[in-house]
Amino acid sequence: MSAIRWIVTIVMIIVSLALTALVLMQEGKSHGLGAIAGAAETYWGRNKGRTMEGRLVKITAVLVAVFFALAILLNMNIF
């Protein structure tokens, strides 16, 4: 196995571990009865993208894209 393949494999392992940790850090999406009453439309509900939870969701989405790209790259056998 070439050095580039080893590096990509190590990066894939690191991304996998980071993705697992980020998913476990996130809160559940079930809002219970608050979603029925419209509690999600408060100031905090509208600005969720600026909170730590919103950042975790964005970082998770980026890591998922990197994970899939690395998986495809490793499966192509170009190196």
A tleap script that builds the chain and sets N, CA, C and O, in Angstrom:
source leaprc.protein.ff14SB
mol = sequence {
  NMET SER ALA ILE ARG TRP ILE VAL THR ILE
  VAL MET ILE ILE VAL SER LEU ALA LEU THR
  ALA LEU VAL LEU MET GLN GLU GLY LYS SER
  HIE GLY LEU GLY ALA ILE ALA GLY ALA ALA
  GLU THR TYR TRP GLY ARG ASN LYS GLY ARG
  THR MET GLU GLY ARG LEU VAL LYS ILE THR
  ALA VAL LEU VAL ALA VAL PHE PHE ALA LEU
  ALA ILE LEU LEU ASN MET ASN ILE CPHE
}
set mol.1.N position { 0.843 -1.172 0.000 }
set mol.1.CA position { 0.000 0.000 0.000 }
set mol.1.C position { 0.891 1.238 0.000 }
set mol.1.O position { 1.861 1.318 0.754 }
set mol.2.N position { 0.558 2.181 -0.835 }
set mol.2.CA position { 1.388 3.372 -0.955 }
set mol.2.C position { 1.185 4.306 0.231 }
set mol.2.O position { 0.261 4.146 1.028 }
set mol.3.N position { 2.070 5.275 0.320 }
set mol.3.CA position { 2.026 6.218 1.441 }
set mol.3.C position { 0.767 7.086 1.399 }
set mol.3.O position { 0.207 7.421 2.443 }
set mol.4.N position { 0.329 7.444 0.205 }
set mol.4.CA position { -0.876 8.278 0.085 }
set mol.4.C position { -2.097 7.510 0.583 }
set mol.4.O position { -2.955 8.072 1.263 }
set mol.5.N position { -2.171 6.223 0.243 }
set mol.5.CA position { -3.303 5.411 0.708 }
set mol.5.C position { -3.293 5.291 2.230 }
set mol.5.O position { -4.354 5.322 2.852 }
set mol.6.N position { -2.119 5.156 2.838 }
set mol.6.CA position { -2.022 5.103 4.291 }
set mol.6.C position { -2.509 6.413 4.914 }
set mol.6.O position { -3.235 6.403 5.908 }
set mol.7.N position { -2.111 7.517 4.332 }
set mol.7.CA position { -2.513 8.824 4.859 }
set mol.7.C position { -4.019 9.006 4.750 }
set mol.7.O position { -4.660 9.472 5.692 }
set mol.8.N position { -4.585 8.643 3.609 }
set mol.8.CA position { -6.034 8.773 3.428 }
set mol.8.C position { -6.776 7.843 4.393 }
set mol.8.O position { -7.827 8.213 4.917 }
set mol.9.N position { -6.247 6.656 4.629 }
set mol.9.CA position { -6.865 5.723 5.564 }
set mol.9.C position { -6.837 6.276 6.984 }
set mol.9.O position { -7.822 6.156 7.713 }
set mol.10.N position { -5.731 6.874 7.379 }
set mol.10.CA position { -5.623 7.456 8.720 }
set mol.10.C position { -6.578 8.640 8.866 }
set mol.10.O position { -7.218 8.800 9.906 }
set mol.11.N position { -6.673 9.468 7.823 }
set mol.11.CA position { -7.617 10.588 7.855 }
set mol.11.C position { -9.049 10.069 7.951 }
set mol.11.O position { -9.878 10.656 8.646 }
set mol.12.N position { -9.340 8.977 7.258 }
set mol.12.CA position { -10.678 8.373 7.301 }
set mol.12.C position { -11.002 7.897 8.718 }
set mol.12.O position { -12.128 8.078 9.182 }
set mol.13.N position { -10.062 7.309 9.391 }
set mol.13.CA position { -10.277 6.846 10.762 }
set mol.13.C position { -10.520 8.033 11.689 }
set mol.13.O position { -11.409 7.985 12.539 }
set mol.14.N position { -9.740 9.088 11.530 }
set mol.14.CA position { -9.914 10.282 12.366 }
set mol.14.C position { -11.277 10.919 12.124 }
set mol.14.O position { -11.955 11.314 13.072 }
set mol.15.N position { -11.681 11.022 10.857 }
set mol.15.CA position { -12.996 11.598 10.532 }
set mol.15.C position { -14.103 10.718 11.102 }
set mol.15.O position { -15.106 11.232 11.596 }
set mol.16.N position { -13.936 9.414 11.040 }
set mol.16.CA position { -14.942 8.503 11.586 }
set mol.16.C position { -15.106 8.683 13.089 }
set mol.16.O position { -16.228 8.720 13.596 }
set mol.17.N position { -14.001 8.793 13.793 }
set mol.17.CA position { -14.064 8.993 15.244 }
set mol.17.C position { -14.671 10.350 15.595 }
set mol.17.O position { -15.470 10.450 16.526 }
set mol.18.N position { -14.296 11.390 14.858 }
set mol.18.CA position { -14.853 12.716 15.100 }
set mol.18.C position { -16.353 12.745 14.805 }
set mol.18.O position { -17.120 13.372 15.536 }
set mol.19.N position { -16.762 12.078 13.750 }
set mol.19.CA position { -18.177 12.020 13.385 }
set mol.19.C position { -18.982 11.289 14.455 }
set mol.19.O position { -20.087 11.709 14.797 }
set mol.20.N position { -18.441 10.214 14.977 }
set mol.20.CA position { -19.113 9.477 16.046 }
set mol.20.C position { -19.258 10.343 17.285 }
set mol.20.O position { -20.325 10.368 17.899 }
set mol.21.N position { -18.214 11.045 17.658 }
set mol.21.CA position { -18.268 11.908 18.840 }
set mol.21.C position { -19.265 13.052 18.648 }
set mol.21.O position { -20.011 13.377 19.572 }
set mol.22.N position { -19.288 13.661 17.474 }
set mol.22.CA position { -20.214 14.768 17.223 }
set mol.22.C position { -21.673 14.321 17.257 }
set mol.22.O position { -22.529 15.037 17.776 }
set mol.23.N position { -21.956 13.154 16.714 }
set mol.23.CA position { -23.329 12.658 16.724 }
set mol.23.C position { -23.770 12.368 18.158 }
set mol.23.O position { -24.917 12.632 18.520 }
set mol.24.N position { -22.873 11.832 18.965 }
set mol.24.CA position { -23.226 11.542 20.351 }
set mol.24.C position { -23.387 12.805 21.187 }
set mol.24.O position { -24.106 12.787 22.186 }
set mol.25.N position { -22.740 13.897 20.805 }
set mol.25.CA position { -22.847 15.157 21.550 }
set mol.25.C position { -24.139 15.904 21.262 }
set mol.25.O position { -24.535 16.767 22.046 }
set mol.26.N position { -24.805 15.593 20.156 }
set mol.26.CA position { -25.991 16.335 19.772 }
set mol.26.C position { -27.204 15.908 20.595 }
set mol.26.O position { -27.286 14.781 21.084 }
set mol.27.N position { -28.145 16.848 20.730 }
set mol.27.CA position { -29.388 16.557 21.426 }
set mol.27.C position { -30.328 15.812 20.494 }
set mol.27.O position { -30.149 15.819 19.276 }
set mol.28.N position { -31.331 15.170 21.079 }
set mol.28.CA position { -32.340 14.480 20.292 }
set mol.28.C position { -33.222 15.475 19.560 }
set mol.28.O position { -33.345 16.628 19.975 }
set mol.29.N position { -33.832 15.034 18.478 }
set mol.29.CA position { -34.677 15.915 17.680 }
set mol.29.C position { -36.137 15.890 18.106 }
set mol.29.O position { -36.940 16.656 17.573 }
set mol.30.N position { -36.502 15.034 19.047 }
set mol.30.CA position { -37.899 14.988 19.477 }
set mol.30.C position { -38.159 16.136 20.454 }
set mol.30.O position { -37.498 16.252 21.486 }
set mol.31.N position { -39.117 16.966 20.115 }
set mol.31.CA position { -39.412 18.141 20.932 }
set mol.31.C position { -40.593 17.918 21.861 }
set mol.31.O position { -40.924 18.798 22.655 }
set mol.32.N position { -41.220 16.783 21.780 }
set mol.32.CA position { -42.347 16.490 22.643 }
set mol.32.C position { -43.554 17.360 22.318 }
set mol.32.O position { -43.800 17.681 21.155 }
set mol.33.N position { -44.296 17.736 23.334 }
set mol.33.CA position { -45.502 18.525 23.130 }
set mol.33.C position { -45.194 19.980 22.804 }
set mol.33.O position { -46.081 20.695 22.337 }
set mol.34.N position { -43.985 20.438 23.030 }
set mol.34.CA position { -43.629 21.822 22.713 }
set mol.34.C position { -43.713 22.131 21.236 }
set mol.34.O position { -44.008 23.264 20.857 }
set mol.35.N position { -43.459 21.141 20.394 }
set mol.35.CA position { -43.526 21.351 18.953 }
set mol.35.C position { -44.973 21.530 18.488 }
set mol.35.O position { -45.235 22.233 17.512 }
set mol.36.N position { -45.906 20.891 19.190 }
set mol.36.CA position { -47.312 21.014 18.813 }
set mol.36.C position { -47.817 22.413 19.118 }
set mol.36.O position { -48.568 22.994 18.334 }
set mol.37.N position { -47.404 22.954 20.257 }
set mol.37.CA position { -47.888 24.264 20.700 }
set mol.37.C position { -47.164 25.419 20.008 }
set mol.37.O position { -47.525 26.576 20.224 }
set mol.38.N position { -46.169 25.141 19.196 }
set mol.38.CA position { -45.459 26.203 18.501 }
set mol.38.C position { -44.305 26.783 19.284 }
set mol.38.O position { -43.878 27.905 19.012 }
set mol.39.N position { -43.795 26.049 20.243 }
set mol.39.CA position { -42.695 26.548 21.073 }
set mol.39.C position { -41.396 26.670 20.269 }
set mol.39.O position { -40.473 27.366 20.692 }
set mol.40.N position { -41.318 26.009 19.130 }
set mol.40.CA position { -40.105 26.064 18.315 }
set mol.40.C position { -39.958 27.416 17.618 }
set mol.40.O position { -38.875 27.732 17.126 }
set mol.41.N position { -41.004 28.204 17.566 }
set mol.41.CA position { -40.961 29.494 16.884 }
set mol.41.C position { -40.599 30.638 17.820 }
set mol.41.O position { -40.995 31.779 17.578 }
set mol.42.N position { -39.875 30.364 18.853 }
set mol.42.CA position { -39.413 31.409 19.751 }
set mol.42.C position { -38.121 31.997 19.211 }
set mol.42.O position { -37.622 31.563 18.173 }
set mol.43.N position { -37.586 32.973 19.907 }
set mol.43.CA position { -36.318 33.579 19.510 }
set mol.43.C position { -35.226 32.518 19.440 }
set mol.43.O position { -34.430 32.503 18.501 }
set mol.44.N position { -35.188 31.641 20.420 }
set mol.44.CA position { -34.133 30.625 20.468 }
set mol.44.C position { -34.322 29.597 19.376 }
set mol.44.O position { -33.341 29.070 18.852 }
set mol.45.N position { -35.558 29.298 19.020 }
set mol.45.CA position { -35.806 28.334 17.957 }
set mol.45.C position { -35.392 28.869 16.598 }
set mol.45.O position { -34.872 28.119 15.773 }
set mol.46.N position { -35.614 30.154 16.352 }
set mol.46.CA position { -35.255 30.741 15.058 }
set mol.46.C position { -33.753 30.939 14.914 }
set mol.46.O position { -33.236 30.888 13.798 }
set mol.47.N position { -33.056 31.157 15.987 }
set mol.47.CA position { -31.615 31.423 15.934 }
set mol.47.C position { -30.788 30.218 16.353 }
set mol.47.O position { -29.678 30.370 16.864 }
set mol.48.N position { -31.318 29.032 16.142 }
set mol.48.CA position { -30.619 27.831 16.563 }
set mol.48.C position { -29.308 27.612 15.809 }
set mol.48.O position { -28.401 26.961 16.326 }
set mol.49.N position { -29.201 28.144 14.604 }
set mol.49.CA position { -27.976 27.976 13.823 }
set mol.49.C position { -26.782 28.693 14.419 }
set mol.49.O position { -25.638 28.376 14.091 }
set mol.50.N position { -27.034 29.647 15.282 }
set mol.50.CA position { -25.937 30.395 15.908 }
set mol.50.C position { -25.508 29.792 17.242 }
set mol.50.O position { -24.498 30.209 17.809 }
set mol.51.N position { -26.255 28.826 17.747 }
set mol.51.CA position { -25.924 28.214 19.026 }
set mol.51.C position { -24.906 27.098 18.815 }
set mol.51.O position { -24.540 26.770 17.686 }
set mol.52.N position { -24.468 26.534 19.914 }
set mol.52.CA position { -23.512 25.426 19.855 }
set mol.52.C position { -24.141 24.218 19.155 }
set mol.52.O position { -23.470 23.518 18.398 }
set mol.53.N position { -25.420 23.981 19.410 }
set mol.53.CA position { -26.113 22.871 18.759 }
set mol.53.C position { -26.148 23.063 17.239 }
set mol.53.O position { -25.950 22.112 16.483 }
set mol.54.N position { -26.399 24.289 16.805 }
set mol.54.CA position { -26.419 24.569 15.376 }
set mol.54.C position { -25.064 24.366 14.733 }
set mol.54.O position { -24.965 23.861 13.614 }
set mol.55.N position { -24.015 24.763 15.446 }
set mol.55.CA position { -22.663 24.554 14.920 }
set mol.55.C position { -22.318 23.076 14.837 }
set mol.55.O position { -21.654 22.638 13.898 }
set mol.56.N position { -22.777 22.297 15.836 }
set mol.56.CA position { -22.523 20.855 15.803 }
set mol.56.C position { -23.194 20.214 14.586 }
set mol.56.O position { -22.626 19.323 13.955 }
set mol.57.N position { -24.392 20.668 14.266 }
set mol.57.CA position { -25.107 20.132 13.106 }
set mol.57.C position { -24.357 20.474 11.819 }
set mol.57.O position { -24.224 19.630 10.932 }
set mol.58.N position { -23.869 21.708 11.716 }
set mol.58.CA position { -23.139 22.116 10.510 }
set mol.58.C position { -21.820 21.350 10.366 }
set mol.58.O position { -21.475 20.903 9.272 }
set mol.59.N position { -21.094 21.201 11.459 }
set mol.59.CA position { -19.823 20.473 11.424 }
set mol.59.C position { -20.067 19.008 11.077 }
set mol.59.O position { -19.286 18.403 10.343 }
set mol.60.N position { -21.158 18.433 11.609 }
set mol.60.CA position { -21.495 17.051 11.305 }
set mol.60.C position { -21.776 16.872 9.813 }
set mol.60.O position { -21.350 15.889 9.208 }
set mol.61.N position { -22.490 17.821 9.233 }
set mol.61.CA position { -22.790 17.736 7.808 }
set mol.61.C position { -21.511 17.793 6.971 }
set mol.61.O position { -21.384 17.064 5.987 }
set mol.62.N position { -20.577 18.641 7.349 }
set mol.62.CA position { -19.305 18.739 6.626 }
set mol.62.C position { -18.506 17.448 6.771 }
set mol.62.O position { -17.934 16.957 5.798 }
set mol.63.N position { -18.465 16.897 7.989 }
set mol.63.CA position { -17.721 15.657 8.193 }
set mol.63.C position { -18.355 14.480 7.457 }
set mol.63.O position { -17.644 13.583 7.003 }
set mol.64.N position { -19.678 14.472 7.332 }
set mol.64.CA position { -20.334 13.413 6.564 }
set mol.64.C position { -19.914 13.502 5.095 }
set mol.64.O position { -19.647 12.480 4.463 }
set mol.65.N position { -19.857 14.712 4.555 }
set mol.65.CA position { -19.435 14.891 3.167 }
set mol.65.C position { -17.979 14.436 2.982 }
set mol.65.O position { -17.659 13.774 1.995 }
set mol.66.N position { -17.105 14.788 3.922 }
set mol.66.CA position { -15.694 14.364 3.851 }
set mol.66.C position { -15.599 12.848 3.972 }
set mol.66.O position { -14.815 12.213 3.267 }
set mol.67.N position { -16.398 12.270 4.865 }
set mol.67.CA position { -16.400 10.820 5.055 }
set mol.67.C position { -16.774 10.101 3.754 }
set mol.67.O position { -16.103 9.151 3.349 }
set mol.68.N position { -17.852 10.559 3.102 }
set mol.68.CA position { -18.262 9.925 1.852 }
set mol.68.C position { -17.223 10.121 0.752 }
set mol.68.O position { -16.969 9.202 -0.027 }
set mol.69.N position { -16.631 11.288 0.681 }
set mol.69.CA position { -15.601 11.530 -0.327 }
set mol.69.C position { -14.388 10.619 -0.107 }
set mol.69.O position { -13.839 10.064 -1.059 }
set mol.70.N position { -13.981 10.473 1.141 }
set mol.70.CA position { -12.851 9.601 1.440 }
set mol.70.C position { -13.193 8.140 1.171 }
set mol.70.O position { -12.344 7.387 0.692 }
set mol.71.N position { -14.421 7.730 1.470 }
set mol.71.CA position { -14.833 6.348 1.218 }
set mol.71.C position { -14.802 6.050 -0.274 }
set mol.71.O position { -14.342 4.986 -0.688 }
set mol.72.N position { -15.287 6.977 -1.076 }
set mol.72.CA position { -15.264 6.788 -2.528 }
set mol.72.C position { -13.822 6.782 -3.035 }
set mol.72.O position { -13.461 5.967 -3.884 }
set mol.73.N position { -13.008 7.686 -2.515 }
set mol.73.CA position { -11.609 7.767 -2.932 }
set mol.73.C position { -10.847 6.484 -2.599 }
set mol.73.O position { -10.059 5.994 -3.408 }
set mol.74.N position { -11.088 5.944 -1.401 }
set mol.74.CA position { -10.404 4.715 -1.019 }
set mol.74.C position { -10.903 3.518 -1.827 }
set mol.74.O position { -10.158 2.560 -2.036 }
set mol.75.N position { -12.125 3.563 -2.272 }
set mol.75.CA position { -12.689 2.433 -3.005 }
set mol.75.C position { -12.306 2.444 -4.492 }
set mol.75.O position { -12.447 1.428 -5.172 }
set mol.76.N position { -11.830 3.568 -4.991 }
set mol.76.CA position { -11.486 3.668 -6.405 }
set mol.76.C position { -10.175 2.971 -6.762 }
set mol.76.O position { -9.930 2.694 -7.936 }
set mol.77.N position { -9.340 2.686 -5.784 }
set mol.77.CA position { -8.062 2.010 -6.003 }
set mol.77.C position { -7.173 2.734 -7.003 }
set mol.77.O position { -6.568 2.097 -7.865 }
set mol.78.N position { -7.087 4.054 -6.902 }
set mol.78.CA position { -6.238 4.797 -7.822 }
set mol.78.C position { -4.813 4.943 -7.306 }
set mol.78.O position { -3.926 5.382 -8.038 }
set mol.79.N position { -4.596 4.581 -6.068 }
set mol.79.CA position { -3.226 4.623 -5.535 }
set mol.79.C position { -2.972 3.427 -4.671 }
set mol.79.O position { -1.878 3.278 -4.129 }
savepdb mol mol.pdb
quit
